Amino acid sequence: MQILIADDEPLARARLRAQLQDLNAGSVVAEAANGVEAIELTRAHRPDVVFMDIRMPAMDGMEAARHLAQLPEPPAVIFTTAYDQHALAAFDARAIDYLVKPIRTERLREALARVDALVGARRNIVEAMPVEGQARTHLSALVKGELRLVPVAEIRFLRADHKYVEVGWSGGEILIEDSLRTLEEEFGDRFLRIHRNALVAGNHIIAIERDDADNFVVVLDGTGRKLPISRRLLGQVRRRVRNI
């Protein structure tokens, strides 16, 4: 069994690694200190199971698990935490198990037995489900079979495109399957609706201009894109831009 440990505390990682060795559970192929590293190392090593701490810097374990779920062959995820109030959210995210620190050896053995039952089939055991009250720090999508992470802070616009939403950021564009409405609800004031099919990051608006057809558009930094503003929302957009 190939194992990845994600925890921001080196001592916690060492303790779990020792317990896994005592149980002859398999090989720890990598260790991560936050959710972003966990995703990057999962792509590199393709572990069978990720032991994921919940409270970590940069990206927490809940969000990391949601991104990992999009992989063609996602690993099993077992959450580890010192705070048992996260248990309900963990099982809502379809985690295979939830271990409270300090982890008892018998509970660890039980969790590993569950993984053993699933590793052969490589089932999708973590679904990309929202965590109530917690906005993501990144959006993600599969691009040519690779999971691409986009920091929300770098996103310039979100534009509905048939069944998908186009995400424009400083590094290019990706398509995601979220709806524009759910993204608007999740991120609140971070993005401003300028059209029924578009949201933009207010702090990345350079100017409001008229295009060749005499329609109003927002000019965004870092992308070269100019997106149309609906007449109904023009006043609201102008007020927001004045307040930035």
C-alpha positions as CSV (number, residue, x, y, z in Angstrom):
1,M,0.0,0.0,0.0
2,Q,1.3,3.4,-1.0
3,I,0.7,6.1,1.7
4,L,0.9,9.9,1.8
5,I,0.8,11.8,5.1
6,A,-0.4,15.4,5.1
7,D,0.0,17.3,8.3
8,D,1.5,20.7,9.1
9,E,3.1,19.3,12.4
10,P,6.3,17.4,11.8
11,L,6.0,15.5,15.1
12,A,2.4,14.4,14.1
13,R,3.7,13.1,10.8
14,A,6.6,11.3,12.5
15,R,4.2,9.7,15.0
16,L,1.8,8.5,12.4
17,R,4.7,7.2,10.2
18,A,6.0,5.2,13.1
19,Q,2.6,3.7,13.8
20,L,2.2,2.7,10.2
21,Q,5.6,1.1,10.2
22,D,4.7,-0.9,13.4
23,L,1.6,-2.2,11.7
24,N,3.6,-3.0,8.5
25,A,0.9,-1.1,6.7
26,G,2.9,-0.3,3.5
27,S,5.2,2.4,2.3
28,V,5.0,6.1,3.2
29,V,5.9,7.6,-0.2
30,A,5.6,11.3,0.6
31,E,4.8,13.8,3.4
32,A,3.1,17.2,2.9
33,A,2.7,20.2,5.2
34,N,-0.4,21.6,3.7
35,G,-3.3,20.8,1.3
36,V,-1.5,22.3,-1.8
37,E,1.5,20.1,-1.2
38,A,-0.7,17.1,-0.6
39,I,-2.3,17.6,-4.1
40,E,1.0,18.1,-5.8
41,L,2.6,15.0,-4.1
42,T,-0.5,12.9,-4.9
43,R,-0.1,13.7,-8.5
44,A,3.6,12.8,-8.4
45,H,3.4,9.6,-6.3
46,R,-0.2,8.4,-6.8
47,P,-0.7,6.9,-3.3
48,D,-3.5,4.5,-2.5
49,V,-4.4,6.4,0.7
50,V,-3.8,10.0,2.0
51,F,-3.9,10.6,5.7
52,M,-5.1,14.2,5.7
53,D,-5.0,16.6,8.7
54,I,-7.9,19.0,8.5
55,R,-6.5,22.2,9.9
56,M,-3.5,23.2,7.8
57,P,-2.2,26.5,6.3
58,A,-2.4,27.5,2.6
59,M,-5.2,24.9,2.0
60,D,-7.0,22.8,4.6
61,G,-7.6,19.1,4.4
62,M,-11.3,19.4,3.5
63,E,-10.7,21.5,0.5
64,A,-7.7,19.4,-0.6
65,A,-9.9,16.2,-0.5
66,R,-12.4,17.9,-2.7
67,H,-9.8,18.7,-5.3
68,L,-8.3,15.2,-5.1
69,A,-11.8,13.7,-5.8
70,Q,-11.5,15.1,-9.4
71,L,-8.5,12.8,-10.2
72,P,-9.3,9.9,-12.6
73,E,-8.1,7.5,-9.9
74,P,-8.5,9.4,-6.6
75,P,-6.8,8.0,-3.5
76,A,-8.7,7.0,-0.4
77,V,-8.7,9.8,2.2
78,I,-8.6,9.3,5.9
79,F,-9.0,12.5,7.9
80,T,-6.9,13.0,11.0
81,T,-7.5,15.9,13.4
82,A,-7.3,16.9,17.1
83,Y,-10.8,18.4,16.8
84,D,-13.7,16.0,16.7
85,Q,-16.3,18.6,15.7
86,H,-15.2,18.2,12.1
87,A,-16.5,14.6,12.0
88,L,-19.8,15.3,10.4
89,A,-18.3,17.4,7.6
90,A,-15.7,14.7,7.0
91,F,-18.3,12.1,6.4
92,D,-20.3,14.5,4.3
93,A,-17.2,14.6,2.1
94,R,-17.4,10.8,1.9
95,A,-14.1,10.2,3.8
96,I,-13.3,6.6,4.3
97,D,-12.6,7.2,8.0
98,Y,-12.0,10.0,10.5
99,L,-9.3,9.6,13.2
100,V,-9.0,11.8,16.3
101,K,-5.5,12.6,17.6
102,P,-3.8,11.1,19.4
103,I,-4.6,8.2,17.1
104,R,-5.1,4.8,18.8
105,T,-3.4,1.9,17.1
106,E,-6.5,-0.2,17.0
107,R,-8.5,2.6,15.3
108,L,-5.7,3.0,12.8
109,R,-5.8,-0.7,12.1
110,E,-9.5,-0.5,11.4
111,A,-9.1,2.4,9.0
112,L,-6.4,0.5,7.1
113,A,-8.6,-2.5,6.8
114,R,-11.2,-0.3,5.1
115,V,-8.6,0.9,2.7
116,D,-7.5,-2.6,1.9
117,A,-11.0,-3.5,0.9
118,L,-11.1,-0.6,-1.6
119,V,-7.5,-0.2,-3.0
120,G,-7.9,-2.9,-5.6
121,A,-10.9,-1.3,-7.3
122,R,-9.5,2.3,-6.8
123,R,-13.0,3.6,-6.2
124,N,-13.9,7.3,-6.0
125,I,-14.5,7.5,-2.3
126,V,-14.3,11.3,-1.9
127,E,-16.8,13.4,-3.8
128,A,-16.3,17.1,-4.6
129,M,-19.0,18.4,-2.2
130,P,-19.2,21.9,-0.8
131,V,-18.3,22.4,2.9
132,E,-20.9,24.6,4.4
133,G,-19.8,28.1,5.4
134,Q,-16.3,27.6,4.0
135,A,-15.2,29.2,0.7
136,R,-12.4,27.4,-1.3
137,T,-9.0,29.0,-1.6
138,H,-8.5,27.3,-5.1
139,L,-10.6,26.1,-8.0
140,S,-9.5,23.1,-9.9
141,A,-10.1,21.2,-13.1
142,L,-8.6,18.3,-15.0
143,V,-6.5,19.6,-18.0
144,K,-5.2,16.8,-20.3
145,G,-5.5,14.4,-17.4
146,E,-3.6,16.6,-14.9
147,L,-5.3,18.4,-12.0
148,R,-4.8,22.1,-12.4
149,L,-5.1,24.3,-9.3
150,V,-6.0,28.0,-9.7
151,P,-5.7,30.3,-6.6
152,V,-9.0,32.2,-6.1
153,A,-7.0,35.4,-5.3
154,E,-5.6,35.3,-8.9
155,I,-8.9,34.8,-10.7
156,R,-10.1,37.8,-12.8
157,F,-13.4,36.5,-14.1
158,L,-15.9,33.6,-14.0
159,R,-18.0,33.4,-17.2
160,A,-20.8,30.8,-17.9
161,D,-20.0,28.9,-21.1
162,H,-22.8,26.3,-21.9
163,K,-22.5,23.5,-19.2
164,Y,-19.2,24.9,-17.8
165,V,-17.8,28.1,-16.3
166,E,-14.7,29.6,-17.8
167,V,-12.2,30.7,-15.1
168,G,-9.9,33.5,-16.3
169,W,-6.8,34.1,-14.2
170,S,-3.3,35.5,-14.5
171,G,-2.0,32.1,-15.9
172,G,-4.7,31.5,-18.5
173,E,-8.1,29.9,-18.5
174,I,-9.7,26.6,-17.4
175,L,-13.2,25.2,-17.5
176,I,-15.0,24.0,-14.4
177,E,-18.3,22.3,-13.8
178,D,-19.6,24.5,-11.0
179,S,-22.5,26.8,-11.8
180,L,-22.1,30.5,-11.8
181,R,-24.8,30.9,-9.1
182,T,-23.2,28.6,-6.7
183,L,-19.8,30.3,-7.2
184,E,-21.4,33.6,-6.5
185,E,-23.0,32.3,-3.3
186,E,-19.7,30.7,-2.2
187,F,-17.4,33.7,-2.7
188,G,-19.8,36.5,-1.8
189,D,-18.3,40.0,-2.3
190,R,-15.1,38.7,-3.8
191,F,-16.7,38.7,-7.2
192,L,-19.1,41.2,-8.7
193,R,-21.8,40.2,-11.2
194,I,-21.6,42.3,-14.3
195,H,-23.8,40.3,-16.5
196,R,-26.2,37.3,-16.2
197,N,-23.3,35.1,-17.5
198,A,-20.3,36.7,-15.8
199,L,-18.7,37.6,-12.5
200,V,-15.5,39.6,-12.2
201,A,-13.0,40.2,-9.3
202,G,-13.7,43.9,-8.4
203,N,-10.1,44.5,-7.3
204,H,-8.8,43.6,-10.8
205,I,-11.0,46.0,-12.7
206,I,-8.8,48.7,-14.4
207,A,-11.6,50.7,-16.0
208,I,-15.1,50.8,-17.5
209,E,-15.1,51.7,-21.2
210,R,-17.4,51.7,-24.2
211,D,-16.6,49.3,-27.0
212,D,-17.0,49.8,-30.8
213,A,-20.7,49.0,-30.5
214,D,-21.1,51.7,-27.8
215,N,-21.7,49.0,-25.1
216,F,-20.1,49.3,-21.7
217,V,-17.3,46.8,-20.8
218,V,-15.0,46.2,-17.8
219,V,-11.3,46.1,-18.5
220,L,-9.4,43.6,-16.4
221,D,-5.7,43.5,-15.5
222,G,-3.6,40.5,-16.2
223,T,-5.8,39.0,-18.9
224,G,-6.3,41.5,-21.7
225,R,-10.0,40.6,-21.6
226,K,-12.9,43.1,-21.8
227,L,-16.2,41.8,-20.7
228,P,-19.6,43.3,-21.4
229,I,-21.7,44.9,-18.6
230,S,-25.5,44.5,-18.8
231,R,-27.4,47.8,-18.7
232,R,-29.3,46.6,-15.7
233,L,-26.2,46.1,-13.7
234,L,-24.2,49.1,-14.9
235,G,-25.0,51.4,-12.0
236,Q,-24.1,48.7,-9.5
237,V,-20.8,48.0,-11.2
238,R,-19.9,51.7,-11.3
239,R,-20.7,52.2,-7.6
240,R,-18.5,49.1,-6.7
241,V,-15.6,50.4,-8.9
242,R,-15.7,53.8,-7.2
243,N,-15.5,52.2,-3.8
244,I,-12.4,50.0,-4.6
